[in-house]
Amino acid sequence: MRTHVSLPEDLLREIDRLAGPRRRSQFVEEAVRAKLRQAAQAEALARTAGTLRVEDYPEWTTPADVSRWVERLREESNDRRSRPSD
């Protein structure tokens, strides 16, 4: 679909320098898609902020606790992989 978008001249020159004048639309499309993904992620984070309570996850209380928790998970995973399968 075609649309009309106004851009400052300096921005258009920079787009042309990076993408080339024949690839403006593709460059702008990719930039808009990236910005939309970023906005969607920010909305999801805002919606879910506070859904995990620290008291429900004591292993996440401090960075050191988180590191120990991750190490334990990795060890458990490695143990499962090293066991012969039946």
C-alpha positions in Angstrom: 0.0 0.0 0.0 1.3 3.5 -0.8 1.3 6.3 1.7 2.7 9.7 2.0 5.3 10.4 4.8 7.2 13.6 5.3 10.8 13.4 6.5 13.3 16.1 7.3 15.8 16.5 4.5 18.8 15.6 6.7 17.1 12.3 7.7 16.3 11.5 4.1 19.9 12.1 3.1 21.1 9.7 5.8 18.6 7.0 4.7 19.8 7.4 1.1 23.4 7.2 2.2 22.8 4.0 4.1 20.2 2.3 2.0 20.5 3.9 -1.4 17.7 6.0 -3.0 16.1 3.0 -4.6 15.8 1.2 -1.3 14.2 3.9 0.8 10.9 2.1 1.2 12.5 -1.1 2.4 14.7 0.8 4.8 11.8 2.7 6.3 9.6 -0.4 6.5 12.3 -2.3 8.4 12.8 0.7 10.8 9.1 1.0 11.4 8.8 -2.8 12.1 11.7 -2.6 14.6 10.1 0.3 16.4 6.7 -1.5 16.5 8.4 -4.6 18.0 10.0 -2.4 20.6 6.7 -0.7 21.4 5.0 -4.1 21.7 7.7 -5.3 24.1 7.4 -2.2 26.2 3.6 -2.7 26.4 4.0 -6.3 27.4 6.5 -5.4 30.1 4.2 -2.7 31.4 1.2 -5.1 31.5 3.1 -7.8 33.3 5.1 -5.6 35.7 4.6 -6.8 39.3 3.1 -10.2 38.4 6.0 -12.1 39.9 6.3 -11.5 43.7 9.8 -11.8 45.3 8.4 -13.7 48.2 7.1 -16.4 45.7 10.6 -16.8 44.3 13.2 -16.6 47.1 15.8 -17.9 44.7 15.6 -14.5 42.9 16.1 -12.3 45.9 19.7 -11.2 45.2 21.9 -11.5 42.1 24.0 -14.1 44.0 20.8 -16.1 44.6 19.9 -15.9 41.0 23.4 -17.1 39.9 23.2 -20.1 42.3 19.7 -20.9 40.9 20.9 -20.8 37.3 23.9 -22.9 38.1 21.7 -25.5 39.8 19.4 -25.6 36.8 22.3 -26.0 34.4 23.8 -28.9 36.6 20.4 -30.6 36.6 20.1 -30.3 32.8 23.6 -31.6 32.3 22.9 -34.5 34.7 19.8 -35.4 32.7 21.7 -35.3 29.4 24.5 -37.4 30.7 22.2 -40.2 31.9 21.7 -43.1 29.4 18.3 -43.0 27.8 16.2 -46.2 28.0 
